Amino acid sequence: MFTGIVEVTGTVTRLEKQDDTTAGGGGTSLTVSHCAEILTDAHLGDSISINGTCLTITSFTPSQFTVGVSPETLRRTNLGSLTQSSPVNLERAVSATTRMGGHFVQGHVDTIAKILSVKSDGNSLVFRLQPREKEVLRYVVEKGYVTLDGASLTVTAVDDEGGWWEVMLIAYTQERVVMAAKKEGEEVNVEVDMVGKYVEKSVRGYFEGLGKEGSGGNVLERIVGKIVDKRMKR
């Protein structure tokens, strides 16, 4: 679990498609350096967020670490497009003493989004983004949370028909996340607020349950009927 508050930006040292070492496990591995400040309490097997993707530390030194990257992760995220010297957002998993400055972030990327435009608004930058899977838009609401490349950001506008949303990066955030340097056409990892998913599933289950009760009639009518019955019994 993470907060979406980026601790430091690291630098990709190596991305190996076939790493047969113990750290690589016979698959793809990613090594990130220039991040000594978040490795002082690192352990093998720790979870760490790289551009919003929860990965497991398989090897580390005082100044760099390596993670294994599964085929599913490469398909879902933008990690496969990283090259040597690419900057990445990093965050350690939360601890019992972590302040929840952002929101609950799992590090499970839902999709990637393309940057449609970047515009200045005072000293801030406004990014308009279009997700690869349009279905995630139902979880994106104005003034709600969205995680982009691991950074917890507030949605400033949504257009469901147009298939996009916008976020704004203030000057302070621009200096601390990799997205600030990205341009139109580039991609970011997206994780929507998981609370919306749980609410949707709970509501769907409730309505499906109502649909199985009795036969005929409108679901809304049955809901109203239950409310009236409950009131009448008081």
Residue pairs with C-beta under 8 A, 6 or more apart in sequence:
1 93
1 94
1 104
1 105
1 106
1 107
2 49
2 54
2 91
2 93
2 94
2 102
2 105
2 106
2 107
2 150
3 91
3 94
3 98
3 99
3 100
3 101
3 102
3 103
3 104
3 105
3 152
4 91
4 102
4 103
4 105
4 145
4 147
4 150
4 151
4 152
4 153
5 91
5 101
5 102
5 151
5 152
6 89
6 90
6 91
6 150
6 151
6 176
6 177
7 37
7 38
7 90
7 91
7 92
8 35
8 37
8 38
8 90
9 87
9 88
9 89
9 90
9 176
9 177
9 178
10 32
10 33
10 34
10 35
10 50
10 87
10 88
10 90
11 32
11 33
11 34
11 85
11 86
11 87
11 88
12 30
12 31
12 32
12 82
12 83
12 84
12 85
12 86
12 87
12 88
13 31
13 32
13 33
13 64
13 84
14 29
14 30
14 31
14 84
15 28
15 29
15 30
15 31
15 82
15 83
15 84
16 24
16 28
16 29
16 30
16 31
17 28
18 24
18 26
18 27
18 28
19 25
19 26
19 27
19 28
19 29
19 68
20 26
21 29
21 59
22 58
22 59
23 29
23 58
23 59
23 66
23 68
24 58
24 66
24 68
25 58
25 68
27 68
27 69
27 70
27 71
28 68
28 69
28 70
28 71
28 74
28 80
29 58
29 66
29 67
29 68
29 69
30 50
30 55
30 66
30 67
30 69
30 79
30 82
31 64
31 65
31 66
32 50
32 64
32 65
32 66
32 67
32 88
32 90
33 63
33 64
34 63
34 64
35 63
35 64
35 65
35 90
36 62
36 63
38 48
38 90
38 91
38 92
39 60
39 61
39 62
39 63
39 64
39 65
41 92
42 57
42 60
42 65
43 57
44 57
44 58
44 59
44 60
45 56
45 57
46 56
46 57
46 92
46 93
47 54
47 55
47 56
47 57
47 93
47 107
48 54
48 55
48 56
48 57
48 65
48 67
48 90
48 91
48 92
48 93
49 55
49 89
49 90
49 91
49 92
49 93
49 105
49 107
49 150
50 67
50 79
50 88
50 89
50 90
50 150
51 77
51 78
51 79
51 88
51 89
51 149
51 150
51 178
51 188
51 189
52 77
52 89
52 105
52 107
52 109
52 147
52 148
52 149
52 150
52 151
52 189
52 190
52 191
53 73
53 77
53 79
53 107
53 109
53 150
53 189
54 93
54 106
54 107
54 108
55 67
55 68
55 69
55 73
55 107
56 67
56 68
57 65
57 66
57 67
58 66
58 67
58 68
59 65
59 66
60 66
69 79
69 80
73 79
73 109
74 80
76 109
76 110
76 111
76 112
77 109
77 112
77 189
78 112
78 149
78 187
78 188
78 189
79 189
81 187
82 88
87 178
87 181
88 178
89 149
89 150
89 151
89 177
89 178
90 150
91 150
94 100
101 152
102 145
102 151
102 152
103 145
103 147
103 152
103 193
104 193
104 194
104 195
105 147
105 150
105 152
105 191
106 191
106 194
107 150
107 191
108 191
109 189
109 190
109 191
110 133
110 136
110 190
110 191
110 192
111 131
111 132
111 133
111 136
111 190
112 131
112 132
112 187
112 188
112 189
112 190
113 129
113 130
113 131
113 132
113 148
113 187
113 188
113 190
114 129
114 130
114 132
114 185
114 186
114 187
115 127
115 128
115 129
115 182
115 183
115 184
115 185
115 186
115 187
115 188
116 128
116 129
116 130
116 164
116 184
117 126
117 127
117 128
117 184
118 125
118 126
118 127
118 128
118 182
118 183
118 184
119 125
119 126
119 128
120 126
121 168
123 170
123 171
124 168
124 169
124 170
124 171
125 168
125 169
125 174
125 180
126 156
126 166
126 167
126 168
127 148
127 166
127 167
127 168
127 169
127 179
128 164
128 165
128 166
129 148
129 164
129 165
129 166
129 167
129 188
129 190
130 163
130 164
131 137
131 163
131 190
134 163
136 190
136 192
137 158
137 160
137 163
137 165
138 160
138 196
138 200
139 192
139 193
139 196
139 197
139 200
140 146
140 155
140 158
140 165
140 192
141 155
141 158
141 196
142 155
142 156
142 157
142 158
143 154
143 155
143 156
144 154
144 155
144 193
144 196
145 152
145 153
145 154
145 155
145 193
146 153
146 155
146 165
146 167
146 190
146 191
146 192
146 193
147 153
147 189
147 190
147 191
147 192
148 167
148 179
148 188
148 189
148 190
149 177
149 178
149 179
149 188
149 189
150 177
150 189
151 173
151 177
151 179
153 167
153 168
153 169
153 173
154 167
154 168
155 165
155 166
155 167
156 166
156 167
156 168
157 165
157 166
158 164
158 165
158 166
159 165
169 177
169 179
169 180
173 180
174 180
179 188
182 188
207 219
210 219
210 222
210 223
211 219
213 222
214 222
